[in-house]
Amino acid sequence: MEQRLFIVAVIMYLFSILSRKWEKQGFLSGAKSFAKWHSVYLVCILLCALYLYLFVAGGGGGEVFAWKKFIIGGLLIFGFSLFRYFKVLKADEEKRSLLKKSAFDWCNTVYFSGFAASIIMFFFIQAFKIPSASMRDTFLEGDHLFVNKAVYGFRLPFTKNFFGAFKTIQPEDIIIFQFPAKDRTQENCGGSQYGRDFVKRVIALPGDTVEVKDSKAYVNGQLVGPYPYEKYEEIERFHYEEELPSDLYQQLWQEHKLDSFYGMYLRDQFGPVVVPENTYFVMGDNRDNSCDSRFWGPVPRENIKGKAWFIHWPLKRARIID
């Protein structure tokens, strides 16, 4: 989302600069030239608003952008701008002055807000909405969180490097991360998860050996938990005998392909595998209903956006997250 906000801010900033230049050159003094400028302004700001709306409405993740809706919306915006062109064409000088002031104010507000919000979201805080039941009862579907993006360090833009970490990632931390898929063709848990943001709990660190027996996680041979936040169902457990060589099993897991071989069997019987360097093993608290590292592999450090900080909505569930 922060990248989209930055793009919108850049567009409106450039339009504002060009508009100031055109104003000095007297381009906005004539009725026709002013009406053209005002129509272009409407197209820019409404297309930017539509672009952000469709991204948020689509889930704010890796879903394919709704180009059809964007094109239809764009055509409606152009139609509205054309209507406004003829309307503004008839405006007197006082009316044009008010419209120009309003447009400049909106441009300044949008690009300043966009730059500020994108910087805050990139380095410090991100809003996140719980999309599924995988973290029940720690989080419920529809809970709104703030994510602390600074706690594990600030990421240098356009790199995989971090600096200034306040703490290191530890087992039991609840993290938000971008799903580890390099392209949309990768399918896990029944479909493409490309670009989506996930929330899970860290189970194991780089170098740890992880195994799951009857849905219970073991790290370096020791049972993880039991913890009060773990949730299981009274269901029949899957059992299978290991069929793949351990090195091939490890490779397929790291390449996010293991679930295509074993499917739901991995829910209850998994591993053992070794968590690779600079990656983490995560699971949902609702262990029997979670699409997590058992199915699609480790989470690279560069994919981790931050630590779940506190629930701010609904108000009756508002609390700081341990």
C-alpha positions as CSV (number, residue, x, y, z in Angstrom):
1,M,0.0,0.0,0.0
2,E,2.8,2.4,0.8
3,Q,4.2,2.1,-2.7
4,R,0.8,3.0,-4.2
5,L,0.5,6.0,-1.9
6,F,4.0,7.1,-3.0
7,I,3.0,6.8,-6.7
8,V,-0.1,8.9,-6.1
9,A,1.9,11.5,-4.2
10,V,4.5,11.7,-7.0
11,I,1.7,12.2,-9.6
12,M,0.0,14.9,-7.7
13,Y,3.3,16.6,-6.8
14,L,4.3,16.8,-10.5
15,F,0.9,18.0,-11.5
16,S,1.2,20.7,-8.8
17,I,4.6,21.9,-10.0
18,L,3.4,22.0,-13.7
19,S,0.3,23.9,-12.6
20,R,2.3,26.5,-10.8
21,K,4.5,26.9,-13.9
22,W,1.5,27.2,-16.2
23,E,0.0,29.8,-13.9
24,K,3.2,32.0,-14.0
25,Q,3.2,31.7,-17.8
26,G,-0.4,32.9,-18.0
27,F,-1.8,29.6,-19.3
28,L,-4.6,29.5,-16.7
29,S,-5.8,33.0,-17.5
30,G,-7.9,32.2,-20.5
31,A,-11.4,30.5,-20.1
32,K,-10.6,27.6,-22.5
33,S,-7.1,26.9,-21.2
34,F,-8.4,27.0,-17.6
35,A,-11.2,24.6,-18.4
36,K,-8.8,22.2,-20.0
37,W,-6.4,22.4,-17.0
38,H,-9.3,21.9,-14.6
39,S,-10.5,18.8,-16.5
40,V,-7.0,17.3,-16.4
41,Y,-6.8,18.0,-12.7
42,L,-10.1,16.1,-12.2
43,V,-8.8,13.2,-14.3
44,C,-5.6,13.0,-12.3
45,I,-7.1,13.2,-8.8
46,L,-10.1,10.9,-9.5
47,L,-7.9,8.3,-11.3
48,C,-5.6,8.3,-8.3
49,A,-8.5,7.8,-5.9
50,L,-9.9,5.0,-8.1
51,Y,-6.5,3.3,-8.2
52,L,-6.2,3.3,-4.4
53,Y,-9.8,2.2,-3.9
54,L,-9.5,-0.8,-6.2
55,F,-6.3,-1.9,-4.5
56,V,-7.9,-1.7,-1.1
57,A,-11.2,-3.3,-2.2
58,G,-9.2,-6.1,-3.8
59,G,-7.7,-7.0,-0.5
60,G,-4.6,-4.9,-0.5
61,G,-2.5,-7.9,-1.4
62,G,-1.3,-9.8,-4.4
63,E,-4.6,-10.2,-6.2
64,V,-4.6,-9.4,-9.9
65,F,-5.4,-5.7,-10.2
66,A,-9.0,-5.1,-11.4
67,W,-8.1,-3.6,-14.8
68,K,-11.6,-4.0,-16.2
69,K,-13.1,-2.0,-13.3
70,F,-10.3,0.6,-13.6
71,I,-10.9,1.1,-17.3
72,I,-14.7,1.4,-16.8
73,G,-14.1,3.8,-13.9
74,G,-11.6,5.7,-16.0
75,L,-14.1,6.2,-18.8
76,L,-16.7,7.5,-16.4
77,I,-14.1,9.9,-15.0
78,F,-13.2,11.1,-18.4
79,G,-16.9,11.6,-19.2
80,F,-17.4,13.6,-15.9
81,S,-14.3,15.7,-16.7
82,L,-15.6,16.5,-20.1
83,F,-18.9,17.6,-18.6
84,R,-17.0,19.7,-16.1
85,Y,-15.0,21.2,-19.0
86,F,-18.1,22.7,-20.6
87,K,-19.4,23.8,-17.1
88,V,-16.2,25.5,-16.1
89,L,-15.9,27.1,-19.6
90,K,-18.9,29.3,-18.7
91,A,-17.5,30.3,-15.3
92,D,-16.6,33.9,-14.6
93,E,-13.1,35.0,-13.4
94,E,-14.1,35.0,-9.7
95,K,-15.4,31.4,-10.0
96,R,-12.3,30.3,-11.8
97,S,-10.2,31.8,-9.1
98,L,-12.0,29.8,-6.4
99,L,-11.8,26.6,-8.5
100,K,-8.0,27.1,-9.0
101,K,-7.4,27.8,-5.3
102,S,-9.4,24.7,-4.4
103,A,-7.5,22.5,-6.9
104,F,-4.1,23.7,-5.6
105,D,-5.2,23.1,-2.0
106,W,-6.3,19.5,-2.9
107,C,-3.1,18.8,-4.8
108,N,-1.0,20.0,-1.9
109,T,-3.0,18.0,0.6
110,V,-2.9,14.8,-1.5
111,Y,0.8,14.8,-2.3
112,F,1.8,15.8,1.3
113,S,-0.4,13.2,2.9
114,G,0.7,10.6,0.4
115,F,4.4,11.2,1.0
116,A,3.9,11.3,4.8
117,A,1.7,8.2,4.9
118,S,4.0,6.2,2.6
119,I,7.0,7.1,4.7
120,I,5.2,6.2,8.0
121,M,3.9,2.9,6.5
122,F,7.2,1.9,5.0
123,F,9.3,2.5,8.1
124,F,7.1,2.6,11.2
125,I,3.5,1.5,11.3
126,Q,1.2,-0.5,9.0
127,A,-2.5,-1.2,9.3
128,F,-3.6,-4.8,8.9
129,K,-6.9,-6.6,8.9
130,I,-7.2,-10.3,10.0
131,P,-8.6,-12.1,6.9
132,S,-9.1,-15.6,8.2
133,A,-9.5,-17.9,11.2
134,S,-5.9,-19.2,11.2
135,M,-5.0,-17.2,14.3
136,R,-8.1,-17.9,16.4
137,D,-8.6,-17.2,19.3
138,T,-5.7,-14.8,19.5
139,F,-7.2,-12.8,16.6
140,L,-10.7,-13.0,15.1
141,E,-11.7,-12.4,11.5
142,G,-12.2,-8.7,11.0
143,D,-9.8,-7.6,13.8
144,H,-7.9,-4.5,12.8
145,L,-4.2,-4.3,13.9
146,F,-1.4,-1.9,13.9
147,V,2.0,-3.5,12.9
148,N,5.2,-2.2,14.4
149,K,7.6,-2.1,11.4
150,A,10.5,-0.6,13.3
151,V,10.9,-3.2,16.0
152,Y,13.0,-5.6,13.9
153,G,14.9,-2.8,12.1
154,F,14.4,-0.3,9.4
155,R,14.6,-1.6,5.9
156,L,16.6,0.3,3.3
157,P,14.4,1.1,0.4
158,F,14.8,-1.1,-2.7
159,T,17.2,-3.5,-0.8
160,K,16.9,-6.5,1.5
161,N,19.1,-4.9,4.2
162,F,17.9,-3.8,7.6
163,F,19.4,-1.5,10.3
164,G,18.7,-0.2,13.7
165,A,16.8,-3.2,15.1
166,F,15.4,-2.8,18.6
167,K,15.0,-6.6,19.1
168,T,15.6,-9.8,17.2
169,I,12.9,-12.1,16.0
170,Q,12.1,-14.7,18.7
171,P,9.9,-17.8,19.0
172,E,6.3,-16.9,19.9
173,D,6.5,-13.5,18.2
174,I,3.5,-12.8,16.0
175,I,4.7,-11.4,12.7
176,I,3.2,-10.0,9.6
177,F,5.0,-10.9,6.3
178,Q,4.5,-11.0,2.6
179,F,3.9,-14.5,1.4
180,P,7.1,-16.1,0.0
181,A,6.2,-16.5,-3.6
182,K,8.2,-15.2,-6.5
183,D,5.4,-15.2,-9.1
184,R,1.7,-15.7,-9.4
185,T,2.0,-19.2,-10.9
186,Q,3.1,-20.6,-7.5
187,E,0.1,-22.3,-5.9
188,N,-0.2,-23.2,-2.2
189,C,-3.1,-24.2,0.0
190,G,-5.4,-24.4,-3.0
191,G,-4.4,-21.3,-5.0
192,S,-2.0,-18.4,-5.6
193,Q,-1.0,-16.5,-2.5
194,Y,1.4,-14.2,-4.3
195,G,1.8,-10.8,-2.8
196,R,-0.6,-11.4,0.1
197,D,0.2,-10.3,3.7
198,F,0.0,-13.1,6.3
199,V,0.0,-13.1,10.1
200,K,1.5,-16.1,11.9
201,R,3.4,-17.0,15.1
202,V,7.1,-17.7,14.9
203,I,7.8,-21.4,15.9
204,A,11.5,-21.9,15.0
205,L,14.6,-19.8,14.1
206,P,17.3,-20.3,11.5
207,G,19.2,-23.6,12.0
208,D,16.4,-25.2,14.1
209,T,15.1,-28.7,13.2
210,V,11.3,-28.8,13.0
211,E,9.0,-31.7,13.0
212,V,5.2,-32.0,13.4
213,K,3.6,-35.2,15.0
214,D,-0.1,-35.4,15.4
215,S,-0.3,-31.7,14.7
216,K,2.1,-30.9,17.6
217,A,5.3,-29.0,16.7
218,Y,8.7,-30.2,17.9
219,V,11.8,-28.0,17.7
220,N,15.2,-29.6,18.1
221,G,13.4,-32.7,19.5
222,Q,11.5,-30.7,22.1
223,L,7.7,-30.3,22.2
224,V,6.7,-26.7,21.5
225,G,4.2,-25.8,24.3
226,P,1.5,-26.5,25.1
227,Y,0.5,-22.9,25.2
228,P,-2.9,-21.4,26.1
229,Y,-3.2,-19.8,22.6
230,E,-2.9,-23.1,20.7
231,K,-6.2,-24.2,19.3
232,Y,-6.9,-27.8,18.1
233,E,-10.0,-29.7,17.0
234,E,-11.3,-33.1,18.0
235,I,-10.7,-34.7,14.6
236,E,-9.1,-37.8,13.2
237,R,-5.4,-37.3,12.5
238,F,-3.7,-38.2,9.2
239,H,-0.8,-40.7,9.2
240,Y,1.6,-41.6,6.5
241,E,5.0,-43.2,6.1
242,E,7.8,-41.0,4.7
243,E,8.2,-41.7,1.0
244,L,10.7,-39.1,-0.1
245,P,14.4,-39.1,0.7
246,S,15.2,-36.5,3.4
247,D,17.3,-34.3,1.1
248,L,14.6,-34.2,-1.5
249,Y,11.9,-33.6,1.2
250,Q,14.0,-30.6,2.5
251,Q,14.5,-29.2,-1.1
252,L,10.8,-29.4,-2.0
253,W,9.8,-27.8,1.3
254,Q,12.3,-24.9,0.7
255,E,11.0,-24.5,-2.9
256,H,7.4,-24.2,-1.6
257,K,6.4,-27.4,-3.5
258,L,5.9,-29.9,-0.7
259,D,2.2,-29.5,-0.3
260,S,1.7,-30.6,-3.9
261,F,3.0,-34.0,-2.8
262,Y,1.3,-34.5,0.6
263,G,-1.5,-31.9,0.7
264,M,-3.4,-32.0,4.0
265,Y,-1.3,-34.8,5.4
266,L,1.2,-32.0,6.3
267,R,-1.3,-30.6,8.8
268,D,-0.6,-33.5,11.2
269,Q,2.6,-35.2,10.1
270,F,5.5,-33.1,8.8
271,G,9.3,-33.1,8.6
272,P,11.8,-33.2,10.0
273,V,13.4,-30.2,8.2
274,V,16.1,-27.7,9.0
275,V,15.1,-24.1,8.9
276,P,17.5,-22.4,6.4
277,E,19.7,-19.5,7.3
278,N,18.0,-16.1,7.4
279,T,14.5,-17.7,7.3
280,Y,11.8,-18.6,9.9
281,F,9.2,-21.3,10.5
282,V,5.7,-20.0,11.3
283,M,2.4,-21.5,12.2
284,G,-1.1,-20.3,13.0
285,D,-2.5,-20.5,16.5
286,N,-5.5,-22.3,15.1
287,R,-3.2,-25.3,14.2
288,D,-5.8,-27.4,12.4
289,N,-7.0,-24.5,10.2
290,S,-3.9,-22.7,9.2
291,C,-2.0,-22.4,5.9
292,D,1.5,-22.0,7.2
293,S,5.1,-23.2,6.9
294,R,4.1,-26.8,7.1
295,F,2.6,-26.4,3.6
296,W,4.6,-23.7,1.8
297,G,8.0,-23.5,3.5
298,P,10.1,-21.0,5.4
299,V,9.6,-17.2,5.6
300,P,12.7,-15.2,4.4
301,R,13.8,-12.4,6.6
302,E,13.3,-9.8,3.9
303,N,9.6,-10.8,3.6
304,I,8.9,-10.0,7.3
305,K,7.3,-6.5,7.6
306,G,7.0,-6.3,11.4
307,K,5.5,-7.5,14.7
308,A,1.8,-7.3,15.5
309,W,1.5,-4.4,17.9
310,F,-2.1,-3.8,19.1
311,I,-5.7,-4.4,18.1
312,H,-7.5,-1.0,17.6
313,W,-10.8,-2.3,16.2
314,P,-13.4,-3.4,17.3
315,L,-13.0,-1.3,20.4
316,K,-14.2,-4.1,22.7
317,R,-11.2,-6.1,21.6
318,A,-8.7,-3.3,21.7
319,R,-5.5,-4.4,23.5
320,I,-1.7,-4.4,23.2
321,I,-0.4,-7.7,21.8
322,D,2.2,-9.4,23.9
